[in-house]
């Protein structure tokens, strides 16, 4: 996986700054509470939701167990339908492939459907380095791009912005990217959406190359699926002459019957809708409809390594609904930027360290970016046990060593030695009781704990001594 955002500190350091931003916390609180309340009502309408959830889990697990076979089936079907399949082992290879394909058309700009895979590999920056302009067309992604910002949510990348901030970004930046914002632009949703529509329409009509991701790939027919709510995706998928789709290898599903399950669970878990407004599907190329050239770039970028981990691989079930972010108390207070990845929140805390490894400071800190409350597991539509994976990854990070983990290991070893020897334990208890007046109320190194809690007072007499006097 490509590196973390330049200059990103570890999660605790980034989160410490974020929690003091009152505007950010207000924006996040309002948005996440609104989305999760609507989702809860939408899910409650289905009496068989738990069965759909289990089916989604089983389909994904079966697919991951036989991923090689389904990917080969997908490649055969896409090729037979007139498309071309490219395999990318990492971000650099994927970027080279896409840049080469765009250059081969002679074009110097592309329109993009919202895609986390292309954000993951830093495609926009890679294309810019090759002299190619990439224009985001999803409204939230447009806000992020115009504001020279970073996404902070899987479903709503600009969730950290309010309407006033968005209006100012449009006023100041739209003109340098294309059609300027209308004079006197206000901050009502209708005005902001209309400004974006006018700005993007000229790009849709001019672009010859489109770049997308995909929510799902159907192995039996080679069909790709994009679900979105604005219609911009359909414009990018149908108007350009060349379409390039960059998709993670875990997005494949065996059949249309399997796809049916996710088209029921994804809309309700993400946007709280019974049915997605725009579900676009394409299979290769057609002579009289859509792009005349289709390229599918299948992206590994750490996914095979994650697949090899029997506990961690369940993260690859993720269908990017973002339900886990909207119920997470840590995300609500820290925001998405603190995670240093395009995958924020609970799912990012287990996915990013597996795709990128845990060698960097921020990736080693992500498994600890959780209270382990379990709310994320309860809402996940494919039953990813995120707390289980977090604890699993914490163990891996601890095994790497580091100052804090070495001290912890030494303390545990010493405690184990004492607890294995009753006489030594009794002596330690008596010594602690007799010297309790000398114990500091805030021991060195425990400030983060004692800032909001008081240490329990040690009794003057150990329990075993009291028991011997009163019960024997």
C-alpha positions in Angstrom: 0.0 0.0 0.0 1.2 3.5 -0.6 2.6 5.4 2.3 0.6 7.3 5.0 -0.2 10.9 4.4 2.9 13.0 4.5 3.9 14.1 8.0 1.1 12.3 9.8 1.8 11.6 13.4 0.7 8.5 15.3 -3.0 8.3 16.1 -2.8 9.5 19.7 -1.0 12.6 18.7 -3.3 13.4 15.8 -6.4 12.7 17.9 -5.2 14.9 20.7 -5.3 17.9 18.4 -8.6 16.9 16.7 -10.6 16.6 20.0 -9.8 20.3 20.7 -11.4 21.5 17.4 -14.9 22.3 18.5 -16.1 23.0 15.0 -14.9 19.6 13.8 -16.5 17.8 16.7 -19.8 19.6 16.1 -19.8 18.7 12.4 -19.0 15.0 13.2 -21.5 14.7 16.0 -24.3 16.0 13.9 -23.5 14.0 10.8 -22.8 10.7 12.4 -25.8 10.8 14.7 -28.1 11.7 11.8 -26.8 8.9 9.6 -26.8 6.1 12.2 -30.3 7.0 13.4 -31.6 6.7 9.9 -29.7 3.5 9.3 -31.2 1.9 12.4 -34.7 2.6 11.2 -34.0 1.3 7.7 -32.5 -1.9 9.0 -35.3 -2.5 11.4 -37.7 -2.7 8.5 -36.3 -6.1 7.4 -37.3 -9.1 9.5 -34.5 -11.2 7.9 -31.7 -8.7 8.4 -29.7 -11.1 10.6 -30.0 -13.8 7.9 -28.9 -11.3 5.2 -25.9 -10.4 7.4 -24.9 -14.0 7.8 -25.3 -14.7 4.1 -23.1 -11.7 3.3 -20.5 -13.0 5.7 -20.6 -16.6 4.3 -20.4 -15.5 0.6 -17.4 -13.3 1.3 -15.6 -16.0 3.3 -16.3 -18.6 0.6 -15.0 -16.2 -2.1 -11.9 -15.4 -0.2 -11.1 -19.1 0.3 -11.2 -19.6 -3.4 -10.1 -16.1 -4.5 -7.6 -17.3 -7.1 -10.3 -19.3 -8.9 -12.8 -16.5 -9.0 -10.3 -14.0 -10.2 -9.3 -16.2 -13.1 -13.0 -16.7 -13.9 -13.5 -12.9 -13.8 -10.5 -12.3 -16.1 -11.8 -14.8 -18.6 -15.3 -13.2 -18.6 -14.1 -9.6 -18.9 -11.8 -10.5 -21.8 -14.5 -12.4 -23.6 -16.8 -9.3 -23.3 -14.2 -7.1 -24.9 -12.4 -5.7 -21.9 -8.7 -5.9 -21.0 -7.5 -7.0 -17.6 -4.3 -5.8 -16.0 -2.8 -7.1 -12.7 -1.1 -4.7 -10.3 0.9 -6.0 -7.4 1.2 -2.6 -5.7 0.3 1.0 -5.9 3.3 2.0 -8.1 2.5 -0.7 -10.7 -1.2 0.3 -10.7 -0.3 4.0 -11.2 2.0 3.2 -14.0 -0.6 1.1 -15.8 -3.3 3.8 -15.5 -1.0 6.6 -16.5 0.2 4.6 -19.5 -3.4 3.9 -20.6 -4.4 7.5 -20.4 -1.3 8.6 -22.3 -2.1 6.1 -25.0 -5.4 7.9 -25.7 -3.6 11.2 -26.2 -5.7 12.9 -23.5 -4.5 15.0 -20.6 -7.5 14.9 -18.3 -9.8 12.3 -16.8 -13.1 12.4 -14.9 -13.3 10.2 -11.8 -16.0 8.3 -10.0 -15.5 8.3 -6.2 -13.0 5.4 -5.6 -11.2 4.5 -2.4 -8.9 2.2 -4.3 -7.6 5.1 -6.4 -7.2 7.2 -3.2 -5.4 4.3 -1.6 -2.7 4.2 -4.3 -2.5 8.0 -4.7 -3.6 7.9 -8.3 -4.5 11.6 -8.6 -1.0 12.6 -7.5 0.6 10.0 -9.8 -1.4 11.3 -12.8 -0.5 14.9 -12.0 3.2 14.0 -12.0 2.6 12.7 -15.6 0.9 15.9 -16.7 -2.6 14.5 -16.5 -5.4 16.3 -14.6 -7.9 14.1 -12.7 -11.2 15.7 -11.8 -13.3 14.3 -8.9 -17.0 14.3 -9.7 -18.6 13.1 -6.5 -19.9 16.2 -4.6 -18.0 15.4 -1.4 -14.9 14.4 -3.2 -15.1 17.6 -5.3 -15.3 19.6 -2.0 -12.2 17.8 -0.7 -10.3 18.3 -4.0 -11.1 22.0 -4.3 -10.2 22.6 -0.7 -6.8 20.9 -1.1 -8.0 18.6 1.7 -8.1 14.9 2.6 -11.2 12.6 2.9 -12.3 11.9 6.5 -15.1 9.4 6.0 -15.7 6.4 3.7 -19.2 7.4 2.6 -19.1 11.2 3.2 -15.5 12.3 2.6 -16.3 15.9 3.5 -18.2 15.1 6.7 -15.8 17.4 8.6 -17.0 20.5 6.6 -20.2 22.5 7.3 -22.2 24.4 4.7 -20.5 27.7 5.3 -17.1 26.2 4.8 -18.2 24.5 1.6 -19.6 27.7 0.2 -16.3 29.5 0.8 -14.4 26.7 -0.9 -16.6 26.9 -3.9 -16.4 30.7 -4.1 -12.6 30.7 -3.8 -11.5 27.7 -5.8 -14.0 26.7 -8.4 -12.8 29.3 -10.9 -9.2 27.9 -10.9 -10.5 24.4 -11.7 -13.1 25.2 -14.3 -16.4 27.0 -14.3 -16.5 29.5 -11.4 -19.2 29.5 -8.7 -22.2 31.7 -9.4 -22.1 35.3 -8.0 -23.7 35.6 -4.6 -23.5 31.9 -3.9 -25.3 31.0 -0.6 -24.9 28.0 1.7 -28.2 26.3 1.1 -27.9 22.7 -0.1 -29.8 23.5 -3.3 -27.5 26.4 -4.2 -24.3 24.4 -3.4 -25.5 21.3 -5.4 -26.4 23.5 -8.4 -23.0 25.2 -8.3 -21.4 21.8 -8.4 -23.7 20.5 -11.2 -22.8 23.5 -13.4 -19.1 23.1 -12.7 -19.0 19.4 -13.4 -21.3 19.3 -16.4 -18.7 20.8 -18.7 -16.2 18.3 -17.6 -18.6 15.3 -18.2 -19.3 16.5 -21.7 -15.6 17.2 -22.6 -13.8 14.2 -21.0 -12.7 11.3 -23.2 -11.4 9.1 -20.4 -13.1 8.0 -17.2 -11.6 6.4 -14.1 -13.6 4.4 -11.6 -13.5 1.9 -8.9 -16.2 -0.7 -8.3 -18.2 -1.9 -5.4 -18.5 -5.4 -6.7 -17.3 -7.6 -9.6 -19.3 -10.6 -10.7 -17.0 -13.4 -11.7 -19.5 -15.4 -13.8 -20.2 -12.6 -16.3 -17.3 -10.1 -15.8 -19.8 -7.5 -14.8 -18.7 -4.5 -12.6 -21.0 -2.7 -10.3 -20.9 0.9 -8.9 -23.5 2.1 -6.5 -23.8 5.9 -5.9 -26.4 8.5 -5.0 -25.8 11.5 -7.3 -25.7 10.2 -10.9 -22.2 11.5 -11.5 -20.9 8.0 -11.6 -23.2 7.1 -14.4 -22.0 10.1 -16.4 -18.4 9.0 -15.9 -19.2 5.4 -16.8 -21.1 6.1 -20.0 -19.9 9.3 -21.7 -16.1 8.8 -22.0 -14.7 6.8 -24.9 -12.2 5.0 -22.6 -13.1 3.6 -19.1 -10.4 2.5 -16.7 -11.5 0.8 -13.5 -9.1 0.2 -10.6 -10.5 -2.4 -8.2 -9.2 -4.3 -5.2 -9.1 -8.1 -5.8 -11.3 -8.7 -2.8 -14.3 -7.0 -4.5 -15.2 -10.1 -6.6 -18.4 -12.1 -5.9 -19.0 -15.4 -7.6 -22.5 -14.8 -9.1 -25.5 -12.5 -9.6 -27.3 -14.4 -6.9 -24.6 -13.5 -4.5 -24.7 -9.9 -5.6 -28.4 -9.7 -4.7 -27.5 -10.0 -1.0 -25.2 -7.0 -1.0 -27.6 -4.8 -3.0 -30.0 -5.2 -0.1 -27.6 -4.7 2.7 -25.2 -2.0 1.4 -27.8 0.8 0.8 -29.5 0.4 4.2 -26.1 0.2 6.0 -24.6 3.2 4.2 -27.2 5.8 3.2 -30.2 4.3 5.1 -32.0 3.8 1.8 -34.1 0.8 0.8 -32.7 0.9 -2.7 -29.7 2.7 -4.1 -30.6 5.6 -6.4 -28.0 4.8 -9.0 -26.8 1.2 -9.5 -24.6 1.1 -12.7 -23.4 -2.2 -14.2 -21.3 -2.8 -17.2 -19.8 -5.8 -18.9 -16.9 -5.3 -21.3 -17.7 -3.0 -24.2 -20.6 -2.6 -26.7 -20.4 -1.2 -30.2 -23.4 1.1 -29.8 -23.4 2.0 -26.1 -20.9 3.3 -23.5 -17.1 3.4 -23.8 -15.4 1.7 -26.8 -12.4 0.6 -24.6 -12.6 -0.9 -21.1 -9.6 -1.7 -18.9 -9.8 -3.4 -15.5 -6.8 -3.0 -13.2 -7.0 -5.6 -10.5 -5.2 -4.3 -7.4 -3.4 -6.4 -4.8 -1.4 -3.8 -2.8 -1.2 -5.8 0.5 -4.4 -7.8 0.1 -2.7 -11.1 -0.4 -0.7 -10.6 2.8 -4.0 -9.8 4.7 -5.6 -12.9 3.2 -2.8 -15.1 4.7 -3.8 -14.0 8.2 -6.5 -16.3 9.4 -7.9 -13.8 11.9 -7.2 -10.5 10.1 -8.5 -11.7 6.7 -12.1 -11.0 7.7 -11.4 -7.3 7.1 -11.4 -8.1 3.4 -15.2 -8.8 3.7 -15.7 -5.0 4.0 -18.2 -3.6 1.5 -17.3 0.0 2.5 -20.7 0.9 4.0 -19.1 3.1 6.8 -21.7 2.0 9.4 -18.9 1.2 11.8 -17.6 4.8 11.6 -21.0 6.3 12.5 -21.3 4.4 15.7 -17.7 4.6 16.9 -17.2 7.0 19.9 -13.5 7.3 19.0 -14.1 8.3 15.4 -16.9 10.8 16.4 -14.4 12.7 18.6 -11.2 12.3 16.7 -12.4 12.5 13.1 -11.1 10.7 10.1 -7.9 12.6 9.4 -6.3 11.3 12.7 -6.1 7.7 11.2 -3.6 8.8 8.5 -5.3 6.7 5.8 -8.1 6.8 3.3 -9.7 4.1 5.4 -10.6 5.9 8.7 -12.6 4.6 11.7 -12.8 1.1 13.0 -12.4 -0.6 9.7 -9.4 1.6 8.9 -7.8 0.6 12.2 -7.7 -3.0 11.1 -7.4 -2.7 7.4 -4.6 -0.1 7.0 -2.1 -1.9 9.3 -2.7 -5.1 7.3 -2.3 -3.5 3.9 0.7 -1.3 4.9 2.2 -3.3 7.7 2.8 -2.1 11.3 6.3 -0.8 10.9 5.4 2.9 10.8 4.5 4.8 13.9 1.0 5.6 12.8 0.2 2.0 11.6 1.5 0.6 14.9 -0.8 2.9 16.8 -4.0 2.2 14.8 -5.0 -1.1 16.5 -5.1 0.9 19.7 -7.5 3.6 18.3 -10.5 1.9 19.8 -12.3 1.4 23.1 -13.2 -2.2 22.1 -16.9 -1.4 22.9 -18.0 -3.7 20.1 -20.5 -1.3 18.5 -18.8 -1.6 15.1 -19.3 -5.4 15.1 -22.9 -5.0 16.0 -23.7 -2.8 12.9 -21.4 -4.5 10.3 -23.5 -5.9 7.5 -20.9 -8.7 6.9 -20.2 -9.4 10.6 -16.6 -8.4 10.7 -15.5 -8.9 14.3 -13.4 -5.7 14.4 -12.6 -5.9 18.2 -11.2 -9.4 17.7 -8.9 -8.2 14.9 -7.9 -5.2 16.9 -6.7 -7.4 19.8 -5.0 -9.7 17.3 -3.1 -6.8 15.7 -2.2 -5.4 19.1 -0.5 -8.6 19.9 1.5 -8.4 16.6 2.5 -4.8 17.4 3.6 -5.8 20.9 5.7 -8.6 19.5 7.6 -6.1 17.5 9.0 -4.5 20.7 9.4 -0.9 21.3 10.0 1.0 24.5 6.5 0.8 25.9 6.0 -2.8 24.9 9.4 -3.8 26.4 8.4 -2.2 29.7 5.0 -3.9 29.6 6.6 -7.3 28.9 9.0 -6.8 31.8 6.2 -5.9 34.1 4.1 -8.9 33.1 7.1 -11.2 33.5 7.8 -9.8 37.0 4.1 -10.2 38.0 4.1 -13.7 36.7 7.1 -14.6 38.8 5.5 -13.2 42.0 2.1 -14.7 41.3 3.7 -18.1 40.9 5.2 -17.9 44.4 2.6 -17.5 47.2 5.2 -16.6 49.8 6.7 -13.8 47.6 3.1 -12.5 46.9 2.3 -12.5 50.6 5.5 -10.6 51.4 4.8 -8.0 48.7 1.2 -7.5 49.9 2.4 -6.9 53.5 5.1 -4.5 52.4 2.7 -2.6 50.2 0.2 -2.3 53.1 2.8 -1.1 55.6 4.2 1.6 53.3 0.9 2.8 51.9 1.3 6.3 53.5 4.4 6.8 51.2 2.6 5.8 48.0 2.0 8.8 45.6 -1.5 9.5 44.5 -0.3 10.0 41.0 2.5 7.5 40.2 5.0 8.5 37.5 3.9 7.3 34.1 0.2 7.0 35.1 -0.9 10.6 34.6 -3.2 9.8 31.7 -5.1 7.4 33.9 -5.1 9.4 37.1 -6.2 12.7 35.4 -9.7 11.4 35.5 -9.6 8.6 38.2 -8.3 8.1 41.7 -6.1 5.2 42.5 -7.8 2.8 45.0 -6.5 3.0 48.5 -4.5 0.1 49.7 -5.8 -1.6 52.8 -3.6 -1.6 55.9 -3.9 -5.4 56.1 -3.7 -7.9 53.2 -6.8 -10.0 52.6 -5.1 -13.3 53.3 -3.9 -12.0 56.8 -7.4 -10.8 57.6 -8.8 -14.2 56.5 -6.4 -16.1 58.7 -7.4 -14.1 61.7 -11.1 -14.1 61.2 -12.0 -17.3 59.4 -9.5 -20.0 60.5 
